[in-house]
Amino acid sequence: MELSKSVRQFLLETGDIARFMGRFFHQLIKPRNEYAEFFRQCYVIGYNSLALVGLTGFIMGLVLTLQLRPSLLRYGVESQLPAMVGIAIVREIGPVITALIFAGKIGSSIGAEIGSMKVTEQIDAMEVSGTNPFKYLVVTRVLAATFMLPVLVLLSDAISLYGSWLGINIKGVTSFDLFFSQVFNNLAFGDVLPAFIKTFFFGFAVGIIGCYKGYYSNKGTEGVGRSANSAVVVSSVLVFIIDLVVVQITDLMGLN
Amino acid sequence: MDTGMKQAGVRKQVAETAVIRIRDLNISFGGNHVLRDFNLVLTKGESVVVLGKSGSGKSVLIKCIVGLLLPDSGSIEVFGSEITELNDEELDHIRVKIGFLFQSNALYDSMTVRENLEFPLRRRWINVEQDEINQMVMEALTNVGLENTVDMMPAELSGGMRKRIALARTLILKPEIILYDEPTSGLDPVTGREISDLIVEIQKKYNTSSLIISHEMNTVRRTANRIVILIDGKCYADGTFEELSASTDKEIQPFFSK
C-alpha cells in the first residue's frame, strides 16, 4: 500500500524531529558548556515574556471567575468559586494557556531568529570561527525554554488567582486571606505536582520545535517566515498532545 | 639541467609550499554532480581566483575546504592535514588558520560591530584580557578603515561597510589562508574596486594565501596571481590573467569579453 504524500511527509518530519532531539541530548553532555549564552537566553526568553504572560494570566483569572459566578450562584454554591477557579487554573488552564502564549511568542521568535541566521550564513560563520552552532544556539535555547516556562506558569497562576479574587470582589466581598485559604485548602499535592512537571515538557517542546524549524529553514526570507509560523503551529499542537498524555498518566496513577 | 629535472624540482617546491591541495574532488546534491574530479593547488602567498558561471560549484568548493560540506570522494589537504578525516577538535585547529569571507557577509545581526569582532577571539582564546581584545578589535577595524563604526549595529552600515567589517572579522585571528566568496558581488563598481584593493593590500601586509571566488572581471584582474576556470565541475583552464584573456578557446573567451 502506498502512503499518501502528506502522510509520508508527516512521518519523515517526525523522524527528523526525533533525530534532532537525539542530537540535542548528545550535544547536551558534550563539552564546552555555554553558560553565558544559556543565562542570556533565560533572560531573553523568561524576563521578556513576563509582561505578556502576566497580563494574559490576570485576564484569564478575572474572566473565568466572572463567567463561572452566575452558574454557581444558580446552584447556590457561590462559596465554592475560589476552590473551583483555583483547581481549574493550577491544574489545567494556567499551564496550557501560558504554554500556548509562550509558543506564540518564543517559538516563533526562536524559529525566525535561527532561520534568518541560517539563510544569511551566520550559522556557517559561527562554525568556521570555532563555535559549535548546535550547542551555542540550539542547546542553550531549548534548555532556557524548558526551565523558564515553569517559572512563568507559576507566576501566571499567581496573577490569575489575584485576578480571580478581584473578579469575585466586583459583585461581592471576599477578603484576600479567605479567598486564598479556600484556594489552598482545596488544592492537593496531586493537583500541583503533575501540573508543574508537565510545564517542563511544554517548554521543551516549544524550544525544540522552534529550533528545529529555524535550523532547517531554507528558501530565503520566505522560508524564515514559514519556519516561524510552523514553529508556533507544531509546538501548540504538541502542547495539547503532551497535556493529553499527562492527563492519562495522572489518571492511571490515581491523581485525578 | 634537463626539462624533466626542472619540472620535478618545481613539483617538489610546490609540494613544499602548498597550503591547500585538492585532488579528484567529487560532490553531488541529489542527481546534480557539482564538482567532478576537481584538482587545485594553492601555494603560500599566492592569490588564486576560481572563475565560473553562477551555480557552477565555486561556493561549494570553498565550503568543502573548511569542512562545512563533506565531499563524496577525493582529498582536501590543508597544511598537510586531510580535512575529510579530521574530528571536530582537529578541524577547529585547522580552521583557526583559515579566514572565510562569506558572500552575505554573515555578520551577527544581534551584535554590535565590536561584539562581531570579539566573538571569534573569545571563542578561540578564553583567557585573553579585555584590553588585548580591544586592541585587536581596533587594529582589525583600522586595517579596513572603519574604526569609528565600533559601536554600530550591522543594520546601520552600508553594503560596502558591512563587507569591510566582515573582512575585519576574518582578519582578527590573523589567518594564513583567506577564502573569499564573491567579495565584490552586489557592490557598486567604486566600492568593489576598494574591496579588491583591500584584498591585495591585506595579502601583501600579512603574506596570506587567498582563494577568491568571483565572476567579476575587475576583481579578478586586480586580485589574481593565477586563475582557475571551473566548467562543468572540472578545472577547465589554469593560467594568469594575461594568458587566459588571450585565449581563443570558446569556453574561456566569454569570461573575458567586454
Interface residues (C-beta under 8 A of the other chain):
Chain A: E113 S116 M117 T120 E121 Q122 D124 A125 E127 V128 S129 G130 T131 N132
Chain B: K63 V66 L68 D88 D92 R95 V96 I98 F100 F102 Q103 S104 A106 L107 Y108 D109 S110 F119 P120 R123 R124 L173
